[in-house]
Each structure stands twice: as C-alpha cells, then as structure tokens.
Amino acid sequence: MLVHTVRTRRSAEDFPRREHLAAKIADVAADPVAVEADVAQMLANRIIDNAAVSAAAVLRRSVTAARAQAMARPAARGAKVFGVDGDFPTEWAAWANGVAARELDFNDTFLAAEYAHPADNIPPLVAIAQQMDVAGSDLLRGLATAYEIHIDLARGICLHENKIDHVAHLGPAVAAGIGTMLRLDTDTIYQAVGQALHLTTSTRQSRKGHISSWKAFAPAHAGKVAIEAVDRAMRGEGAPAPIWEGEDGVIAWLLGGPEREYRVPLPAPGEPKRAVLDSYPKEHSAEYQCQAPIDLARRLSARIGDLDQVATIVLHTSHHTHVVIGTGSGDPQKFDPDASRETLDHSLPYVFAVALQDATFHHERSYAPERARRSDTVALWRKISTVEDPEWTRRYHSTDPADKAFGARAEVTLKGGAVITDELAIPDAHPLGARPFRRPQYEQKFAELADGIVEPLEQQRFLSAVESLADLEGGAVSALNLVVDPRVLATAPRIPPGIFRD
C-alpha cells in the first residue's frame, strides 16, 4: 500500500492534478489488476448477506416506500428492484435496493478512523451491471474496487469528528467501482469521484437524537447520486477540483480545516484490491459496536441469574462506542421506550438489556414496541451506562488485526454488593471471533431471514447464480435479483401516493 498525505492547497499553489486524491483513486480504479480467489469468494458472501437482510426488510414501511418510488418509473430497459419482476430505471433500482439492504442495520461493517458499511456499494453496482449487460467477472472487479476505496478512505479520513455522515466516503467509492466495472478511463473516473463526493456530504444528524428511516435512505441516496455522477462524467462533464484539497474544498470547510493533514492508504500499481477481507459481517441486527456486547450479554445471562438483583451495569468501552451508541452521546432518546427502531438499534443500553434478558437477539422481536415497553426491560435498561476506557479506545484504533477490538468490559454490581465482570473484544462472527462467518454461515443467515418471504426454489436459484457469478456472461447478472411472491408483497404497509405514480 502507498500512503498519501492529503491536505488543503491554496488556489494559487502549484498542485498538479496527478497529486489530487481523486486522481489517485481514479488510478487505482483504472488499474486492471485481477480479483484474487479469496476476494471473489468474500464478495459473493456479501452479495448473499445483502440479499438476506433485504428479504428480512422487504415488508417494512421504508423499504416499501422506496420500492414504490422505483416502480412508479417503469423503464423499457433497466435494472431489477429487489422482490419484483420487471425492469426499472437503474438509479431508482439502486435506490430501492440500497434502502432494503440498509433498513435493518444488518449488513457488513468496517470501523477505523471512520465508520463504513461497504456492502452499501453492492446495490448501485449490481444495478449498473444489469443495465449495461456487464459480465459477472467485471462486476466482481468493480466491487473489489468499491470496497477498497471505501475502506481505505475510512482508514484515513475521520468524518464523524466534524459531524459529517459516513456516506461521504460511499459516494466516491461507488463512482470508482463503477469506473472499474465499466473499464472507464482515468479522467472520467476522476470527474465522477469529484462530483460524487461534492454531492454526498451531509451532517450526522441522520444518526443522532430522534433517528428516523433516513438512516437507511442516506446510503441509498449516495449510491444513486454516484450513478448520476458517473453518467454525467461519461458525457464529458467535469467536477469541482481539487475536491478534497481545494481552498474551499471538503477538508478546508467540512472536515479538519486548512491545517489538517490526513493519510490515506491506497494500493500501489499492480497491487491486488483485498480490503473486503478486512470488513466484518453482522450476526445481529444492531449497530456493529453492539455486536460483541450482545454476545457478551448472552454469555453473562446465565452467570447473573436473577436480573432483578442487578443494581447497576457499567460497560467500559471505546470512545466511539461511548459517544455514538452509549450514554456519552447525551441522547435521552436512547432510553425512551417509545423511540424508533432506528434509535433503539443505536442504543447500547437497550440492546444489552434485551440480550441479557433473552440470551438471544432477533431483528424483529427484540425491537417490537411491546418488547421495548416491558416494565422489567425498562427498569434494567435504565441501570446500564457506558464509560470510555482509554485501553478500549486504543484497541479500537489499532491497525493490528489481532489487537483491534470493538467490544467492552461489563461490570455488573448486584444489590447485595457482589460484582460480576466479563469482557469480549470482538464479536463471535468476526473473522477472528469464536464462530467466524464463512459461506455456510452466510447461507444459514440467508435461509433464516428469507424464510416465509422467498420461496425455497427461488432461494436456491439465487444461491446458484451467486456461486457461478464469475462465469456469468453479460445480461445474466439479472439472476442476482430475488423475486418475492406478489401475495407476500401485498401484505406490506400501504404507502400514500407521492408526486410520481405508477
């Protein structure tokens, strides 16, 4: 990997375009390096994972609304919308499928200087592949690039410290991935990356306080914007430049300011794109920093026994966990039994309380309104707090995979004064965890979440298509769409009509 120093440059400064971060990203995207076998296998796993969580979310209101928006714009030729037959405008198919994949906060994650859900790249790239009759091997090349750029930006540039939402890394990654997949030239990719970044920077209020369904829509919007950016760039339209480094650019005014330097690693010429292997799946439908605490709570449940005897629970954890999903956020909504699901899946005290009581965690039952309002749950929930521990913060930021941690140490004080402690550094499903996810675990998750939604024969057809992805010819990538029985879709919430109607 080559590490690039990125900082603000004055307009009068000699700063050739080849030194722009967007140009270096374009160089990586245009590099025709082969996709290695283990990378292709993991990308296929993540396509299965996205399908699983999309199936589980297909009847939810937000997903139904996004699907309705896409289906109101029929196209003679386009891409597939998850769950339905027919072709629809590519950017709207990417939009609908992006919302489905993110709705339950259940697809993959990468955590470093910034947060990332790199599987958010899959819906827009698959939609373009379907629209453009791209071969499966080129889709894999594009996804390898998108994962690489997304994760490398997350390694080097922290967005949340300046209250910018993490989808600002997603837009450029999607643009770069499409560039690789379509074998575009470096200038076109450069312009598309710049446009995508310029149009996908937004504040983190989407994940703060009263969290709404926009949490799922935000990455889908970034993917849609990136598709449109690539289309404009292919037609010869340019972008603001230099977009990161400009005197009025992203670093100067939205991130750390004119004096701040960032160090972004990118593959050297000819170096394989392997970043997908550094990301991690989710076993539980909650923010990633809840994953290890859920596993810890399941383990602690039997040791504690009578939860009515709990006086307090303190979770010692990293700065990120404490201030984003813990009591360090200062969000009273994280203790509100009437809070939205989106708020509850970003409340570590709530998630930990439910996992302790149930010794399991479910994407629907654990968030049901009647579950959140249970008096014994509310009582336990309000006994739980988080504190930052410098050692957990250090491990969160460690670049050593064997040392990096996203967990917590729990100190449970009982009413009689006894203290029970336990800790877990990484989730069980993490690549280095107690039960790491491999293809059988992805397929099991898919089968469980698609059960009752997608017919068994359709499930098997989809899995066979994913298994043969590298060999799919142009036009065959449409097989990556799952079709849901219309009678099942008919049970989705009724959505009021908007401006566009089918």
Helices and strands as residue ranges (DSSP letters): E 2-7, G 17-19, H 21-30, H 37-57, H 61-71, H 90-102, E 110-111, E 115-116, G 118-121, H 122-131, H 136-156, G 160-162, H 167-181, H 186-199, G 204-207, H 214-234, H 250-253, E 261-266, G 275-278, G 288-290, H 291-304, G 307-309, E 310-317, H 319-324, G 327-329, G 332-335, H 341-344, H 348-358, G 365-367, H 369-372, H 375-381, E 384-388, H 390-397, E 408-414, E 419-424, H 439-450, H 456-467, G 469-471, G 476-480, H 486-489
